[in-house]
Amino acid sequence: MSALSQIPARGLERDPVTGPGGRAGDGGGTPAPARRRFPRPDYWSGVGLPGLLFVIAAFAVPMVVVVVKSLTDPSPENYAAIFSSAVYQRSVWDTLRMALVVTGLCLLIGYPYAYAMARSGRAMRTFLTVALMLAFWTSLLVRTYAWQIILNDTGIVNTVLREWLGLVSEPVRLIRTPFAVYIGMVHVLMPYAVLALFAQLRSIDPDVERAARGMGARPWRVFARVTLPLSLPGAVAGGVLVFVLALGFYITPQLLGGARQIYVGQAIMQQIEQFLKPGVGAAMAVLLFAAVLAVLAVAARFVGLGRILGVGMGRRR
């Protein structure tokens, strides 16, 4: 007998755990029955139940009441009255134009600000963030009244133009104009655009920009070909959020705007308080809500609803 035959066949010995086949639970080659797995109960989902109940009580129920009122006070003809009203149609177009202009200005002014926040050092980023958040920490009514003081006939702007620079002899009419509404709305809504842009810019890998510069691209070309395209989802998300919020704004247009421009939010209040037609006002509110949902649905197909609402923003690597 050769020496090779004296070597024990270790590979064929029975493993006390897997058996000779090498599979766990084999027990001599017979497969073990699969265990039934039951889903674990998600105990954390109960934490959000109070918030869900609050949303239902504070939003869903009132919205149902508004829809019912628009159909029953006095009848569904409220919608026909709205669509046949030239005043309401003009109000819709004025509101759309205002929302588009405000959105464009917020993105145009907010992009450089967000870029500076994303590319600056820690100290400067903190300063820029605090300066931006002051808009959230200050009351909307206070900010709007501040613009009234700045833009009225004896305000800072007219004082500089008349007394310091001597460019005009009479006060320039700034208050109660679309210009005043645009300025006030941009001041209120620009932080939303900046935060969406900042989150997207911070998610861009700096190595991508460095690689483009390393290949000889000039700074403006790196921005145009790399940074700007990669930041477009944030611009779309911020723009949609600003546009949706601007559609139903009431306080700022009411305090800074004039009587010639009646926006949808003001038209709703007029129907309820001035003309005593709550059914027509409710129908206007339902149509406004439907328009907001339509805008969000279209935008969600391109950038995702979570990005628009601030969920799932990328992080810087």
C-alpha positions in Angstrom: 0.0 0.0 0.0 1.4 3.3 -1.0 2.1 6.2 1.4 -0.6 8.3 -0.4 -3.3 5.8 0.6 -2.4 6.1 4.2 -3.4 9.8 4.3 -6.9 10.1 5.8 -9.6 11.5 3.6 -10.3 14.6 5.7 -12.5 16.2 3.1 -14.9 13.3 3.4 -15.2 13.3 7.1 -18.5 14.2 8.5 -18.6 17.8 9.8 -20.7 18.0 13.0 -22.3 21.2 11.8 -22.6 21.0 8.0 -22.3 17.3 7.2 -20.1 16.0 4.4 -21.8 18.2 1.8 -20.5 21.4 3.6 -24.0 23.0 3.9 -25.3 24.2 7.2 -28.1 22.1 8.6 -27.4 19.5 5.9 -27.4 16.6 8.5 -26.2 14.0 6.0 -27.4 15.6 2.8 -31.1 16.2 3.6 -31.9 19.9 3.3 -33.4 21.5 6.3 -36.9 23.1 6.0 -36.8 26.8 5.4 -37.9 29.0 8.4 -40.9 31.2 8.0 -40.0 34.8 8.6 -42.6 37.2 9.8 -42.1 40.9 9.4 -41.1 42.7 12.5 -43.6 45.3 13.8 -42.3 48.8 13.1 -42.7 50.3 16.5 -41.3 53.6 15.3 -44.2 54.2 13.0 -46.3 54.8 16.0 -44.2 57.9 16.9 -45.5 59.7 13.8 -49.2 58.9 14.6 -49.8 62.1 16.7 -48.4 64.2 13.9 -50.5 62.4 11.3 -53.6 63.0 13.3 -52.7 66.7 13.7 -52.2 67.0 9.9 -55.6 65.4 9.3 -57.3 67.6 11.8 -55.6 70.8 10.8 -55.5 70.4 7.0 -57.4 67.5 5.5 -60.7 68.2 7.4 -60.7 72.0 6.7 -59.9 71.3 3.1 -62.9 68.9 2.8 -65.1 71.6 4.4 -63.9 74.1 1.8 -64.6 71.7 -1.1 -68.1 71.0 0.2 -68.8 74.7 0.7 -67.7 75.5 -2.8 -70.2 73.0 -4.1 -73.2 73.8 -1.8 -73.0 77.5 -1.0 -75.2 78.1 -2.9 -74.4 75.6 -5.7 -71.7 74.3 -8.0 -72.4 77.3 -10.2 -69.7 79.0 -8.1 -67.1 77.5 -10.5 -69.0 78.7 -13.6 -69.1 82.2 -12.1 -65.4 82.2 -11.6 -64.5 81.0 -15.1 -66.9 83.6 -16.7 -65.5 86.5 -14.6 -63.1 88.8 -16.5 -61.9 90.2 -13.1 -60.9 86.7 -11.9 -59.2 85.8 -15.1 -57.1 89.0 -14.9 -56.3 88.2 -11.3 -55.1 84.7 -12.3 -52.8 86.2 -15.0 -51.5 88.9 -12.6 -50.7 86.2 -10.0 -49.0 83.9 -12.5 -46.8 86.8 -13.8 -46.0 87.8 -10.2 -45.0 84.3 -9.3 -42.9 83.8 -12.4 -41.1 87.1 -11.9 -40.5 86.5 -8.2 -39.2 83.0 -8.9 -36.8 84.2 -11.5 -35.5 87.0 -9.2 -35.1 84.6 -6.3 -33.0 82.2 -8.4 -31.0 84.9 -10.1 -30.1 86.6 -6.8 -30.0 83.4 -4.7 -27.7 81.4 -6.9 -24.5 83.5 -6.2 -25.4 83.6 -2.5 -25.8 79.9 -2.3 -22.6 79.4 -4.3 -20.7 81.6 -1.9 -22.2 79.6 1.0 -21.2 76.3 -0.5 -17.6 77.3 -1.5 -16.6 79.6 1.4 -14.8 78.6 4.6 -16.6 77.7 7.8 -16.6 81.2 9.4 -18.0 82.9 6.3 -20.5 80.1 5.7 -21.8 80.5 9.2 -22.1 84.3 8.8 -23.9 83.9 5.4 -26.2 81.2 6.9 -27.2 83.3 9.9 -27.8 86.4 7.7 -30.1 84.3 5.5 -31.9 82.7 8.4 -32.7 86.2 9.8 -35.5 86.3 7.2 -37.1 83.2 8.9 -36.5 84.5 12.4 -38.2 87.9 11.7 -42.0 88.2 11.5 -43.4 88.4 8.0 -45.5 91.3 9.0 -42.5 93.2 10.4 -40.5 92.6 7.2 -43.4 93.9 5.1 -43.9 97.0 7.1 -40.2 97.6 6.9 -40.5 97.7 3.1 -43.4 100.2 3.4 -41.1 102.5 5.4 -38.3 102.1 2.9 -40.4 102.6 -0.3 -42.9 105.2 0.7 -42.7 108.8 -0.5 -40.7 110.0 2.5 -38.8 106.7 2.8 -35.1 106.0 2.5 -35.1 105.5 -1.3 -36.9 108.7 -2.1 -34.8 110.6 0.4 -31.6 109.5 -1.3 -32.9 110.2 -4.8 -34.2 113.7 -3.9 -32.0 115.1 -1.2 -28.7 113.4 -1.5 -28.4 112.8 -5.2 -30.8 115.4 -6.6 -31.9 113.0 -9.4 -35.6 113.8 -9.0 -37.7 116.8 -7.9 -40.8 114.8 -6.8 -41.0 111.6 -4.9 -40.9 108.5 -7.1 -44.0 106.3 -6.7 -42.7 103.0 -5.4 -45.2 101.9 -2.9 -48.5 100.4 -4.0 -46.9 99.1 -7.2 -46.0 95.7 -8.7 -42.4 96.7 -8.1 -42.9 96.9 -4.4 -44.7 93.6 -4.4 -41.8 91.9 -6.2 -39.2 93.4 -3.9 -41.1 92.3 -0.8 -41.9 88.8 -2.1 -38.3 88.2 -3.1 -37.1 89.2 0.4 -39.6 86.8 1.9 -39.2 83.8 -0.4 -35.5 83.9 -1.5 -34.3 81.9 1.5 -36.2 78.9 0.2 -34.4 79.0 -3.2 -31.0 79.6 -1.5 -31.4 76.6 0.8 -32.4 74.3 -2.1 -29.5 75.5 -4.2 -27.0 75.3 -1.3 -27.9 71.7 -0.6 -27.4 70.8 -4.2 -24.1 72.7 -4.6 -22.7 71.0 -1.4 -23.5 67.6 -2.9 -21.3 68.2 -5.9 -18.0 66.3 -5.5 -15.2 68.9 -5.5 -12.9 66.4 -7.3 -15.1 66.7 -10.4 -14.4 70.5 -10.6 -10.7 69.9 -9.8 -10.5 67.3 -12.6 -12.0 69.8 -15.0 -9.5 72.5 -14.0 -6.7 70.0 -14.2 -7.6 69.3 -17.8 -7.0 73.0 -18.6 -10.6 74.3 -18.4 -10.9 77.9 -17.3 -13.0 78.8 -14.2 -15.9 80.1 -16.1 -15.9 77.0 -18.3 -15.8 74.7 -15.3 -18.8 76.6 -13.9 -20.8 76.5 -17.2 -20.0 72.9 -18.1 -19.8 71.2 -14.7 -21.1 73.2 -11.7 -24.2 74.7 -13.3 -25.6 71.5 -14.9 -25.0 69.5 -11.7 -26.8 72.2 -9.7 -29.9 72.4 -11.9 -32.0 69.9 -9.9 -31.6 72.2 -6.9 -32.5 75.2 -9.0 -35.6 73.5 -10.2 -36.6 72.4 -6.7 -36.1 75.8 -5.2 -37.9 77.5 -8.1 -40.9 75.2 -7.8 -41.1 75.8 -4.1 -40.9 79.6 -4.5 -43.5 79.6 -7.3 -46.0 77.5 -5.3 -45.6 79.7 -2.3 -46.0 82.8 -4.3 -49.2 81.7 -5.9 -51.2 82.0 -2.7 -49.4 84.8 -0.9 -51.6 87.4 0.7 -50.0 89.7 3.4 -47.2 91.1 1.3 -49.3 91.9 -1.9 -52.0 93.3 0.3 -49.7 95.7 2.2 -47.3 96.7 -0.7 -49.5 96.3 -3.8 -52.0 98.7 -5.3 -55.7 98.5 -6.1 -55.0 97.8 -9.8 -53.4 94.5 -9.2 -55.6 92.0 -7.3 -53.9 88.7 -6.8 -55.7 85.4 -6.2 -55.2 85.4 -2.4 -56.6 88.9 -2.2 -59.5 88.0 -4.5 -60.4 85.1 -2.2 -60.5 87.4 0.8 -62.6 90.0 -1.2 -65.2 87.4 -2.0 -65.5 86.2 1.6 -65.3 89.6 3.5 -66.3 92.3 1.1 -68.8 90.6 -1.2 -70.1 88.1 1.3 -69.8 85.2 -1.1 -68.0 82.5 0.9 -69.0 79.8 -1.7 -67.2 81.7 -4.5 -64.2 82.3 -2.3 -64.1 78.6 -1.4 -64.2 77.7 -5.1 -61.3 80.0 -5.8 -59.4 78.4 -2.9 -60.1 74.9 -4.3 -58.9 75.9 -7.8 -55.7 77.4 -6.3 -55.0 74.3 -4.4 -55.6 72.2 -7.5 -53.1 74.4 -9.4 -50.5 73.9 -6.7 -50.9 70.2 -6.8 -50.6 70.2 -10.6 -47.4 72.2 -10.4 -45.9 69.8 -7.8 -47.0 66.8 -9.8 -45.3 68.0 -13.0 -42.1 69.0 -11.1 -42.0 65.7 -9.2 -41.6 63.9 -12.5 -38.3 65.7 -13.2 -36.6 66.3 -9.8 -38.7 64.2 -7.3 -41.2 65.5 -4.7 -38.8 64.7 -1.9 -36.2 67.1 -3.3 -38.7 69.9 -3.7 -39.9 69.5 -0.1 -36.3 69.3 1.2 -36.2 65.5 1.8 -33.3 63.4 0.5 -31.0 66.3 -0.4 -27.5 65.0 -1.3 -24.6 65.6 1.0 -21.1 66.7 0.2 -18.8 63.8 -0.1 
